[in-house]
């Protein structure tokens, strides 16, 4: 009984969300084109969304790929430079 109630509530909420989504979208192709142009103009020179983090050890394919993807997705890119460092142990002092 409980599982059926949870599934029914989820399906009802899903249907309501789809109805609300359809109402918020422009109806005609001309309105869609205008909305697309406004979105493109507002994005020029800015980034949006969650940042992409890329860990690299040097310049190379990984960094180039991350830059390309960040530009295509219009998202900020944070680069984490990783360098191997020797460590000291207590055994090194003996």
C-alpha positions as semicolon CSV with decimal commas, in nm:
position;residue;x (nm);y (nm);z (nm)
1;X;0,000;0,000;0,000
2;X;0,278;0,240;0,097
3;X;0,484;0,170;-0,217
4;X;0,180;0,217;-0,438
5;X;0,106;0,552;-0,276
6;X;0,465;0,669;-0,324
7;X;0,468;0,562;-0,691
8;X;0,130;0,727;-0,757
9;X;0,243;1,053;-0,593
10;X;0,564;1,048;-0,797
11;X;0,377;0,995;-1,123
12;X;0,134;1,275;-1,044
13;X;0,416;1,515;-0,959
14;X;0,601;1,415;-1,276
15;X;0,293;1,485;-1,488
16;X;0,244;1,824;-1,321
17;X;0,608;1,917;-1,380
18;X;0,579;1,832;-1,751
19;X;0,261;2,040;-1,783
20;X;0,431;2,338;-1,616
21;X;0,734;2,297;-1,840
22;X;0,521;2,299;-2,154
23;X;0,343;2,616;-2,041
24;X;0,670;2,801;-1,983
25;X;0,809;2,730;-2,333
26;X;0,733;2,970;-2,622
27;X;0,469;2,832;-2,858
28;X;0,574;2,943;-3,208
29;X;0,896;2,897;-3,402
30;X;0,947;3,274;-3,417
31;X;0,928;3,302;-3,039
32;X;1,172;3,011;-3,007
33;X;1,418;3,185;-3,239
34;X;1,393;3,513;-3,045
35;X;1,447;3,332;-2,716
36;X;1,749;3,151;-2,862
37;X;1,902;3,478;-2,988
38;X;1,852;3,647;-2,649
39;X;2,021;3,353;-2,476
40;X;2,317;3,364;-2,715
41;X;2,361;3,740;-2,673
42;X;2,353;3,715;-2,294
43;X;2,621;3,440;-2,299
44;X;2,886;3,620;-2,507
45;X;3,197;3,680;-2,298
46;X;3,053;3,518;-1,988
47;X;3,046;3,169;-1,847
48;X;2,763;2,999;-1,671
49;X;2,701;2,679;-1,486
50;X;2,918;2,474;-1,259
51;X;3,293;2,493;-1,315
52;X;3,495;2,213;-1,468
53;X;3,803;2,102;-1,273
54;X;4,100;1,949;-1,457
55;X;4,409;1,808;-1,286
56;X;4,722;1,809;-1,506
57;X;5,093;1,743;-1,465
58;X;5,193;1,963;-1,758
59;X;5,085;2,098;-2,093
60;X;4,944;1,836;-2,320
61;X;4,638;1,664;-2,453
62;X;4,445;1,663;-2,128
63;X;4,472;2,039;-2,085
64;X;4,385;2,108;-2,450
65;X;4,084;1,878;-2,425
66;X;3,962;2,044;-2,104
67;X;3,991;2,391;-2,259
68;X;3,799;2,281;-2,568
69;X;3,518;2,123;-2,364
70;X;3,492;2,424;-2,130
71;X;3,459;2,658;-2,430
72;X;3,197;2,438;-2,596
73;X;2,994;2,411;-2,277
74;X;3,048;2,779;-2,187
75;X;3,158;2,688;-1,834
76;X;3,449;2,813;-1,623
77;X;3,758;2,591;-1,611
78;X;3,972;2,547;-1,300
79;X;4,311;2,389;-1,359
80;X;4,484;2,199;-1,080
81;X;4,856;2,161;-1,146
82;X;4,990;1,843;-0,986
83;X;5,358;1,799;-0,916
84;X;5,519;1,496;-0,755
85;X;5,725;1,587;-0,450
86;X;5,957;1,362;-0,253
87;X;5,846;1,304;0,104
88;X;6,040;1,242;0,422
89;X;5,969;0,951;0,652
90;X;6,089;0,886;1,004
91;X;6,314;0,613;0,859
92;X;6,498;0,875;0,652
93;X;6,638;1,033;0,972
94;X;6,798;0,714;1,106
